[in-house]
Amino acid sequence: MNTKYRLSDNRKQTAWENDPAWHPKLFDISSKSSGQCWPLTSYCPVPGPVPASPANREYQPGFAAEMMLKDLKLAQQAAVNCGAATPLGVEAAALYTIFANSGSGKLDFSAIIKMLRGTC
């Protein structure tokens, strides 16, 4: 795995990351505040808070990472064709390329959290 993308390489873990008792509290606060968003409340990439999330099914795909990569590549080509700069899109495509090439392309796209955490 390319450790350039491991979250823990770039910062110290916070207390809530080291203490699983904080996870439900963080989810409860975030899901009811300005942090509320579809990925958090419907498709949470970590096991636990959202029962229907692929994270609770060992990342069996709803939408496979290789399909996310295909879409990211199409979006990048469209951006190039119209002269739009999409630096976050470029980085996302690079991350999903690494993830898919590591043999994880058949997993759900949310499983990329495992690569970012350095656990796959």
C-alpha distance (Angstrom), angle and dihedral (degrees) to the residues before:
residue distance angle dihedral
M1 . . .
N2 3.79 . .
T3 3.80 102.4 .
K4 3.79 91.3 -161.0
Y5 3.78 86.4 90.3
R6 3.79 100.3 46.9
L7 3.79 109.6 118.8
S8 3.78 92.4 -149.2
D9 3.81 91.9 57.5
N10 3.79 91.2 66.0
R11 3.78 103.1 42.5
K12 3.76 144.1 16.1
Q13 3.77 116.5 -96.7
T14 3.76 114.4 -103.9
A15 3.78 123.5 -124.6
W16 3.81 92.5 -102.8
E17 3.81 91.7 55.6
N18 3.79 91.2 54.3
D19 3.80 95.2 44.2
P20 3.82 114.2 59.0
A21 3.81 89.3 -163.9
W22 3.81 86.9 74.4
H23 3.81 94.9 56.2
P24 3.84 97.2 80.2
K25 3.80 90.4 43.9
L26 3.79 92.6 51.1
F27 3.81 91.4 46.6
D28 3.81 91.6 48.1
I29 3.81 93.0 51.1
S30 3.81 96.2 41.3
S31 3.79 96.1 45.1
K32 3.79 91.5 55.8
S33 3.80 99.2 41.7
S34 3.79 138.1 55.1
G35 3.81 86.6 -62.5
Q36 3.81 90.7 69.5
C37 3.78 110.8 119.6
W38 3.81 139.6 144.1
P39 3.83 95.9 -98.1
L40 3.80 91.0 53.4
T41 3.79 101.4 43.2
S42 3.81 101.4 30.2
Y43 3.81 107.4 23.3
C44 3.79 106.0 21.7
P45 3.83 108.0 180.0
V46 3.80 94.1 -144.1
P47 3.80 125.5 70.0
G48 3.76 119.3 -102.7
P49 3.79 118.7 33.7
V50 3.83 101.1 66.4
P51 3.83 112.0 43.0
A52 3.83 94.7 -161.0
S53 3.82 93.8 50.4
P54 3.83 117.9 115.4
A55 3.81 86.3 -124.2
N56 3.80 87.0 73.5
R57 3.82 90.9 52.2
E58 3.81 97.7 52.8
Y59 3.82 88.3 -93.1
Q60 3.79 95.3 -66.1
P61 3.78 102.0 172.9
G62 3.71 130.2 -91.6
F63 3.81 86.3 160.4
A64 3.80 112.5 8.0
A65 3.80 121.4 -130.5
E66 3.81 90.1 -123.9
M67 3.82 88.7 58.6
M68 3.81 90.2 49.5
L69 3.80 88.3 52.2
K70 3.81 91.1 49.8
D71 3.81 90.3 52.2
L72 3.80 92.6 45.6
K73 3.81 90.2 52.3
L74 3.82 90.8 49.7
A75 3.80 90.1 49.6
Q76 3.80 91.1 49.2
Q77 3.79 91.5 50.4
A78 3.81 90.2 50.3
A79 3.81 89.6 49.8
V80 3.80 91.5 50.9
N81 3.81 90.8 48.0
C82 3.79 92.7 55.6
G83 3.81 97.0 35.9
A84 3.80 96.3 -112.6
A85 3.79 120.6 152.6
T86 3.80 111.7 -134.8
P87 3.81 107.0 172.3
L88 3.80 94.3 166.3
G89 3.78 90.4 48.5
V90 3.81 90.1 51.7
E91 3.80 90.8 51.0
A92 3.82 92.8 46.0
A93 3.80 90.7 51.2
A94 3.81 90.1 49.3
L95 3.81 91.7 51.0
Y96 3.80 93.6 47.5
T97 3.82 90.0 47.5
I98 3.81 90.1 56.0
F99 3.81 90.9 44.5
A100 3.80 94.9 48.5
N101 3.81 92.8 43.8
S102 3.80 89.8 53.2
G103 3.80 89.0 65.8
S104 3.80 96.8 -97.3
G105 3.80 98.3 106.5
K106 3.80 93.8 108.6
L107 3.81 92.5 56.4
D108 3.77 121.7 91.1
F109 3.79 113.4 -80.3
S110 3.81 90.0 -114.6
A111 3.83 89.7 65.3
I112 3.80 87.6 81.0
I113 3.80 84.9 89.2
K114 3.80 85.7 75.0
M115 3.81 90.9 59.3
L116 3.79 91.9 45.5
R117 3.80 89.5 51.6
G118 3.78 91.2 46.4
T119 3.80 94.1 -119.3
C120 3.79 99.6 120.7
